[in-house]
Amino acid sequence: MNTSKYIISGIIICSLAACTTSNYVITESKGYTIPVTARLDRSSDPNVAKIIDMYKTKVDSITSRVIGESETAMDVDRPQSLLSNFTSDLLVETVEKNTGEKCDFGVMNIGGIRTSLSKGEITVGEIFSIFPFENSISMVTLKGTDVKELFDIIARRGGEGVSRQVEVRIGKDSKAHGLKIGGEEIDDSRLYTIATIDYIANGNDELTPFKDAVSRTDLELRLRDVMLQYIAEKTAKGEKLNASLDNRLIQEK
């Protein structure tokens, strides 16, 4: 008797499933773009605007907070610039501080720095605009031969952010010349420790030698958070941010 109940129940369930299962075929698909213009601002939904304003007030209270001051405007450009120099140097300092290991140099891709830093007061929102990505800091070890290849790629790309330990010229042939790390020429057999971000450590932005890393350590530190902390520490000491151009990356004319 119980077996019959299970059989009948099974038939009913299968029948219902069969009735609710439909096969659909797409016969046509259309799409169009809605231009984002001032027209949408004039015709905004008041209920939606009210919800957005509620969150905007909270966000603005955080992003508008002043956390420090810069003595000069720091641009971001190739072959080197104030902000890319500053960021690359900070990468080295951060890796050494958090790992206790000596770092030979640092590399920061220009594309990872989205805008310049203005002279004067620095807000949280400005740092978020400069570093909008969730990039974490990495320590990578490369062979000397891979370091040479890396700087040939950097030269071909017209430059990237590199730290003060580097000295290299970008020739008219778009190749790296006179490359030195810490004042010494590259030793092919030596291993070099590099401070960078996870995006570069993955070999992105054509910086493929990082894929051949001998070792890699990813720190649980976001570059943006490190920058915010660094500025806060400088401010607590009564100091302002500053950077300079030097001989780390020179374009030959």
C-alpha positions in Angstrom: 0.0 0.0 0.0 2.8 2.4 0.9 4.6 1.5 -2.3 1.6 2.4 -4.3 1.5 5.8 -2.6 5.1 6.5 -3.6 4.4 5.5 -7.2 1.3 7.6 -7.5 3.1 10.6 -5.9 6.0 10.2 -8.3 3.7 10.2 -11.3 1.9 13.3 -10.1 5.2 15.2 -9.5 6.6 14.2 -12.9 3.3 15.2 -14.5 3.4 18.6 -12.9 7.0 19.1 -13.8 6.2 18.2 -17.4 3.3 20.7 -17.4 5.5 23.6 -16.1 8.5 22.9 -18.4 8.4 25.0 -21.5 10.9 25.3 -24.3 11.4 28.9 -25.5 13.3 30.0 -28.6 14.6 33.6 -29.0 13.4 34.9 -32.3 14.6 38.4 -32.1 16.8 40.5 -29.8 17.1 44.3 -29.8 19.2 46.8 -27.8 19.8 50.5 -27.6 21.9 53.0 -25.8 20.4 55.6 -23.4 22.7 58.6 -23.5 23.6 60.0 -20.1 23.0 63.7 -20.5 21.7 66.6 -18.5 18.2 65.6 -19.6 18.3 62.8 -17.1 19.2 65.1 -14.3 16.2 67.3 -15.1 13.9 64.4 -15.1 15.3 62.4 -12.2 13.0 60.3 -10.1 12.5 62.1 -6.7 12.2 58.8 -4.8 15.5 57.5 -6.3 17.2 60.8 -5.8 16.2 60.7 -2.1 17.8 57.3 -1.7 21.0 58.4 -3.4 21.2 61.6 -1.3 21.0 59.5 1.8 24.0 57.5 0.9 25.8 60.4 -0.8 25.8 62.4 2.5 27.4 59.5 4.3 30.0 59.0 1.6 30.8 62.7 1.3 31.4 62.9 5.1 34.2 60.3 4.6 35.7 61.4 1.3 35.8 65.1 2.0 37.8 64.6 5.2 41.2 66.3 4.9 44.1 64.0 6.0 47.2 65.9 5.0 48.9 68.4 2.7 51.2 68.2 -0.3 53.9 70.8 -0.8 53.6 70.5 -4.5 51.3 69.2 -7.2 52.3 65.7 -8.3 51.6 64.7 -11.8 51.6 61.3 -13.3 53.4 60.8 -16.7 56.1 59.0 -18.6 59.0 58.4 -18.5 59.0 59.6 -14.8 56.8 61.9 -12.8 56.5 63.1 -9.2 53.6 60.9 -8.3 54.9 57.7 -10.0 58.3 58.3 -8.3 56.6 58.9 -4.9 54.4 55.8 -5.2 57.3 53.5 -6.3 59.4 54.7 -3.4 56.5 54.1 -1.0 56.2 50.5 -2.3 59.8 49.8 -1.4 59.5 51.3 2.0 56.3 49.4 2.7 57.7 46.0 1.7 60.9 46.5 3.8 58.9 47.6 6.8 56.4 44.8 6.7 58.7 41.9 5.7 62.0 42.9 7.3 63.7 42.1 4.0 65.9 44.3 1.8 64.2 45.4 -1.4 66.3 46.1 -4.4 63.8 48.4 -6.2 60.1 49.0 -6.8 57.9 49.1 -9.9 54.5 50.8 -10.3 52.6 50.9 -13.6 51.5 54.3 -14.8 48.1 53.0 -15.6 47.5 52.2 -11.9 47.7 55.8 -11.0 44.6 57.3 -12.4 45.0 61.1 -11.8 47.4 63.7 -10.3 47.7 64.9 -6.7 46.9 68.5 -6.2 49.0 70.9 -4.2 47.6 71.8 -0.8 45.1 69.8 1.2 44.7 66.1 0.6 41.3 64.5 1.1 40.4 60.8 1.4 38.3 61.1 -1.8 41.4 62.4 -3.7 43.4 59.3 -2.7 40.5 57.1 -3.8 40.5 58.9 -7.2 44.2 58.4 -7.6 44.1 54.7 -6.6 40.6 53.4 -7.4 41.7 49.8 -7.8 41.9 47.1 -5.1 45.6 46.6 -5.7 47.5 44.8 -2.9 51.3 45.0 -2.5 53.5 42.2 -3.6 57.2 41.3 -3.1 58.6 39.4 -6.1 62.0 37.9 -6.7 63.4 37.9 -10.3 66.6 36.6 -11.9 69.0 39.3 -13.2 68.3 38.2 -16.8 64.6 38.8 -16.2 65.3 42.2 -14.7 67.1 43.2 -17.9 64.1 42.0 -20.0 61.7 43.9 -17.6 63.5 47.2 -18.2 63.6 46.7 -21.9 59.9 46.4 -21.8 59.6 49.4 -19.6 61.7 51.4 -22.0 59.7 50.2 -25.0 56.5 51.4 -23.2 58.1 54.8 -22.6 58.6 54.4 -18.9 56.8 53.2 -15.8 57.0 54.1 -12.1 60.4 52.9 -10.7 62.0 53.6 -7.3 65.1 55.7 -6.6 67.4 52.7 -6.5 67.1 52.5 -10.3 69.2 54.3 -12.8 68.4 53.7 -16.5 68.2 55.6 -19.8 65.6 55.0 -22.5 67.5 55.2 -25.8 66.2 56.5 -29.1 65.9 52.8 -30.0 63.3 52.4 -27.2 65.6 50.1 -25.3 67.1 50.3 -21.8 70.7 51.5 -21.5 73.1 51.8 -18.6 70.8 50.0 -16.3 72.0 50.0 -12.7 70.3 48.9 -9.4 71.7 50.4 -6.3 74.6 51.9 -8.3 75.7 48.6 -9.7 75.2 46.9 -13.1 72.9 44.0 -13.3 74.3 40.6 -12.4 72.6 38.0 -14.6 73.1 35.3 -11.9 71.8 37.4 -9.0 68.3 37.4 -7.6 66.6 40.8 -7.2 63.8 41.5 -4.8 61.1 43.9 -6.2 58.3 45.7 -4.5 55.2 46.1 -6.7 51.5 45.5 -6.8 49.6 42.2 -7.5 48.4 43.4 -10.8 52.0 43.8 -12.1 53.1 40.6 -10.3 50.6 38.8 -12.4 52.4 40.0 -15.5 49.9 42.6 -16.7 50.6 45.7 -18.7 53.0 43.7 -20.8 55.4 43.3 -17.8 55.6 39.6 -18.5 59.0 38.8 -16.8 57.1 38.8 -13.5 55.4 35.6 -14.6 58.8 33.9 -14.3 59.3 35.0 -10.6 61.5 32.8 -8.5 59.3 33.6 -5.6 56.4 35.9 -4.7 54.8 37.1 -1.5 51.5 39.0 -1.4 51.1 41.3 1.5 47.6 41.8 3.0 48.0 45.5 2.3 46.2 47.6 -0.3 48.2 50.3 -1.9 45.4 52.9 -1.3 45.3 52.1 2.4 49.0 52.3 2.7 49.0 55.7 1.1 46.2 56.9 3.4 48.2 55.6 6.5 51.4 57.2 5.2 49.8 60.6 4.8 48.2 60.3 8.3 51.6 59.5 9.8 53.3 62.5 8.0 50.6 64.8 9.2 50.9 63.6 12.8 54.6 64.6 12.5 53.7 68.0 11.1 55.2 67.1 7.7 53.9 67.5 4.2 54.2 65.2 1.2 56.9 66.0 -1.3 58.6 64.3 -4.3 61.3 65.0 -6.8 62.6 64.1 -10.3 66.0 62.5 -10.6 68.1 60.2 -12.7 66.1 57.1 -12.1 64.5 57.1 -15.6 65.8 59.4 -18.3 64.6 59.6 -21.9 67.5 60.3 -24.3 66.9 63.0 -26.9 
